[in-house]
Amino acid sequence: MSLKQPIVIAIDGTSASGKSTNSKLVAKALGFVYVDTGAMYRTLAWHCLQKRVDVDDAKAIAVLCRSWKTSLECVEAKDGYRAVHLLVEGYFPEREIRTPETAGAVAQVAAVPKVREWMKKKQRECIQFGNLVMEGRDIGTNVFPETDFKFYLDAKLEERTARRTADGVRENLAARDQRDSQRATAPLMIALGARVIDNSKLSSAETSGLLIANIKQRLSLA
């Protein structure tokens, strides 16, 4: 084992741009650990709902975030990659964080500056598990700005909306984009040096293939 720091692949992008699917494919292909930072924010949103904390009360959310008992766990996922989970009192609310109720609360929770500060610290701790593929909205700009491997996925609004609809989800993605990009703390933006991939007309296999080829090429030159 070398003394080099673990590698972090930062995959940021808009909603329904294929971040999750492609990050998992990249992690599996490279043998890296997958980190879904959005799931961490969803976990806090779920915890707020469980504790009956008003998700419009930023101060109350910040107080809860400072005091909740969490830990990180690296597990084997069924699709052949390893993934990091944020546990609350030893429990990972896998199904609960995907409910419409949690989805409806996560935007307010994620916009709280103290929450993003806490999440950044916790997400950087994931490096204890080795090389990472980390997806989110501020990985390359805020969480791991020092990484040399930055990507930004996007697709045309109509295509992203169609993907959400195909998944049975109705969401105003234009409003979500605006909210994410205008957030005061760690807004969604393209990181300096990031490779931008518009996958409007690409399959997941084609998109992940581009990512993997680029990463392997750069690793061979390092």
C-alpha positions as CSV (number, residue, x, y, z in Angstrom):
1,M,0.0,0.0,0.0
2,S,1.5,3.3,-1.0
3,L,1.4,6.4,1.1
4,K,-0.5,8.3,-1.5
5,Q,-3.9,9.8,-0.6
6,P,-6.9,7.8,-1.8
7,I,-8.3,9.0,-5.2
8,V,-11.6,10.8,-5.2
9,I,-13.7,10.9,-8.4
10,A,-16.1,13.8,-8.1
11,I,-19.3,13.5,-10.2
12,D,-21.5,16.5,-9.9
13,G,-24.5,17.6,-11.9
14,T,-28.1,18.5,-12.3
15,S,-31.1,16.4,-11.1
16,A,-31.8,13.4,-13.4
17,S,-28.5,13.8,-15.2
18,G,-27.6,10.2,-14.4
19,K,-25.2,10.9,-11.6
20,S,-26.3,7.9,-9.5
21,T,-26.4,5.3,-12.2
22,N,-23.1,6.3,-13.7
23,S,-21.3,6.8,-10.4
24,K,-22.2,3.2,-9.5
25,L,-21.1,1.9,-12.8
26,V,-17.7,3.7,-12.5
27,A,-17.3,2.5,-8.9
28,K,-17.9,-1.1,-9.9
29,A,-15.6,-0.9,-13.0
30,L,-12.7,0.6,-11.0
31,G,-13.2,-1.2,-7.7
32,F,-13.8,2.1,-5.9
33,V,-16.2,2.9,-3.1
34,Y,-19.5,4.7,-4.1
35,V,-20.7,7.6,-2.0
36,D,-24.2,9.1,-2.6
37,T,-24.1,12.5,-0.8
38,G,-27.7,13.2,-1.7
39,A,-28.7,10.2,0.4
40,M,-26.9,11.8,3.4
41,Y,-29.0,14.9,3.1
42,R,-32.1,12.8,2.7
43,T,-31.2,10.9,5.8
44,L,-31.1,14.2,7.8
45,A,-34.4,15.3,6.2
46,W,-36.0,12.0,7.3
47,H,-34.6,12.4,10.8
48,C,-36.1,15.9,11.0
49,L,-39.5,14.5,10.0
50,Q,-39.1,11.7,12.6
51,K,-38.3,14.3,15.3
52,R,-41.1,16.6,14.1
53,V,-38.6,19.4,13.4
54,D,-40.1,22.1,11.1
55,V,-38.1,21.8,7.9
56,D,-38.6,25.6,7.3
57,D,-36.8,26.4,10.6
58,A,-33.1,26.5,9.7
59,K,-32.0,27.1,13.3
60,A,-33.9,24.0,14.5
61,I,-32.4,21.9,11.7
62,A,-28.9,23.1,12.5
63,V,-29.4,22.3,16.2
64,L,-30.6,18.7,15.4
65,C,-27.7,18.2,12.9
66,R,-25.2,19.1,15.6
67,S,-26.7,16.6,18.1
68,W,-27.8,13.5,16.1
69,K,-25.8,10.3,16.6
70,T,-24.4,9.1,13.3
71,S,-21.7,6.8,12.0
72,L,-20.4,5.8,8.6
73,E,-20.4,2.2,7.3
74,C,-19.0,0.7,4.1
75,V,-21.1,-2.2,2.8
76,E,-21.2,-4.5,-0.1
77,A,-24.0,-3.5,-2.5
78,K,-25.9,-6.2,-4.4
79,D,-24.8,-4.8,-7.8
80,G,-21.1,-5.5,-7.2
81,Y,-19.7,-2.4,-5.7
82,R,-19.1,-1.1,-2.2
83,A,-21.1,1.8,-0.8
84,V,-20.9,4.2,2.2
85,H,-24.0,4.6,4.3
86,L,-24.7,7.2,6.9
87,L,-26.3,5.5,9.9
88,V,-28.5,7.2,12.5
89,E,-28.1,5.5,15.8
90,G,-26.8,2.4,13.9
91,Y,-29.7,2.4,11.4
92,F,-29.7,3.1,7.7
93,P,-33.2,4.2,6.6
94,E,-32.8,2.9,3.0
95,R,-36.5,2.9,2.1
96,E,-37.6,5.8,4.2
97,I,-35.2,8.3,2.5
98,R,-36.9,7.6,-0.9
99,T,-40.4,8.5,0.1
100,P,-42.2,11.5,-1.3
101,E,-42.4,13.0,2.2
102,T,-38.6,12.9,2.6
103,A,-38.1,14.1,-1.0
104,G,-40.3,17.1,-0.3
105,A,-38.3,18.1,2.8
106,V,-34.7,17.6,1.5
107,A,-34.3,20.9,-0.4
108,Q,-35.0,23.0,2.7
109,V,-32.7,20.9,4.9
110,A,-29.9,20.9,2.3
111,A,-30.0,24.7,2.0
112,V,-29.1,25.3,5.7
113,P,-25.4,26.6,5.9
114,K,-24.7,24.7,9.1
115,V,-26.0,21.5,7.6
116,R,-23.7,21.8,4.6
117,E,-20.8,22.6,6.9
118,W,-21.5,19.4,8.9
119,M,-22.0,17.3,5.7
120,K,-18.8,18.5,4.2
121,K,-16.8,17.3,7.2
122,K,-18.7,14.0,7.3
123,Q,-18.3,13.4,3.6
124,R,-14.6,14.0,3.7
125,E,-14.4,11.3,6.4
126,C,-15.5,8.8,3.7
127,I,-11.9,8.8,2.5
128,Q,-11.1,6.4,5.4
129,F,-12.7,3.6,3.2
130,G,-10.2,4.1,0.3
131,N,-10.6,5.3,-3.3
132,L,-14.0,7.0,-3.8
133,V,-16.6,7.8,-6.5
134,M,-18.6,10.5,-4.9
135,E,-21.7,12.0,-6.5
136,G,-23.5,15.2,-5.5
137,R,-23.9,18.8,-6.4
138,D,-20.8,20.4,-4.7
139,I,-18.2,17.6,-4.6
140,G,-15.7,19.2,-7.0
141,T,-16.4,22.8,-5.8
142,N,-16.7,22.3,-2.0
143,V,-16.2,18.9,-0.6
144,F,-13.1,17.7,-2.5
145,P,-12.0,20.8,-4.5
146,E,-8.4,19.5,-4.5
147,T,-9.2,16.3,-6.5
148,D,-7.9,16.1,-10.0
149,F,-10.8,14.0,-11.2
150,K,-13.9,16.2,-11.6
151,F,-16.9,15.6,-13.8
152,Y,-20.1,17.5,-14.3
153,L,-23.1,15.6,-15.9
154,D,-26.0,17.4,-17.5
155,A,-28.7,16.8,-20.0
156,K,-31.4,19.0,-21.7
157,L,-34.3,19.8,-19.4
158,E,-36.8,17.9,-21.6
159,E,-34.7,14.8,-21.4
160,R,-34.2,15.0,-17.7
161,T,-37.9,15.6,-17.1
162,A,-38.7,12.5,-19.3
163,R,-36.3,10.4,-17.2
164,R,-38.0,11.5,-14.0
165,T,-41.5,10.8,-15.5
166,A,-40.3,7.3,-16.6
167,D,-39.4,6.7,-13.0
168,G,-42.9,7.7,-11.9
169,V,-41.7,10.9,-10.3
170,R,-43.2,14.3,-11.1
171,E,-40.8,17.1,-10.2
172,N,-40.3,20.7,-11.5
173,L,-36.7,20.3,-12.5
174,A,-36.4,23.9,-13.7
175,A,-37.3,25.1,-10.2
176,R,-35.0,22.6,-8.6
177,D,-32.1,23.7,-10.9
178,Q,-32.7,27.4,-10.0
179,R,-32.9,26.6,-6.2
180,D,-29.7,24.5,-6.3
181,S,-27.7,27.1,-8.3
182,Q,-28.9,30.1,-6.3
183,R,-28.3,28.5,-2.9
184,A,-26.2,30.8,-0.7
185,T,-23.9,28.1,0.5
186,A,-22.1,25.7,-1.9
187,P,-24.4,26.3,-4.9
188,L,-24.5,23.9,-7.8
189,M,-21.9,25.0,-10.3
190,I,-19.3,23.5,-12.6
191,A,-16.1,23.0,-10.7
192,L,-12.9,24.6,-12.1
193,G,-11.2,22.0,-14.3
194,A,-14.3,19.7,-14.5
195,R,-15.1,17.8,-17.7
196,V,-18.6,18.5,-18.7
197,I,-20.6,15.6,-20.2
198,D,-24.0,16.3,-21.8
199,N,-25.6,12.9,-21.9
200,S,-29.0,13.9,-23.4
201,K,-28.5,11.4,-26.3
202,L,-26.2,8.9,-24.5
203,S,-27.1,5.7,-22.7
204,S,-25.8,4.9,-19.2
205,A,-23.3,2.5,-20.8
206,E,-22.0,5.2,-23.1
207,T,-21.8,7.8,-20.4
208,S,-20.0,5.6,-17.9
209,G,-17.8,4.4,-20.7
210,L,-16.6,8.0,-21.3
211,L,-16.0,8.5,-17.6
212,I,-14.1,5.3,-17.1
213,A,-12.0,5.8,-20.2
214,N,-11.0,9.3,-19.2
215,I,-10.2,8.3,-15.6
216,K,-8.1,5.3,-16.7
217,Q,-6.2,7.4,-19.2
218,R,-5.4,10.0,-16.5
219,L,-4.5,7.3,-13.9
220,S,-2.0,5.8,-16.4
221,L,-0.4,9.2,-16.8
222,A,-0.2,9.9,-13.0
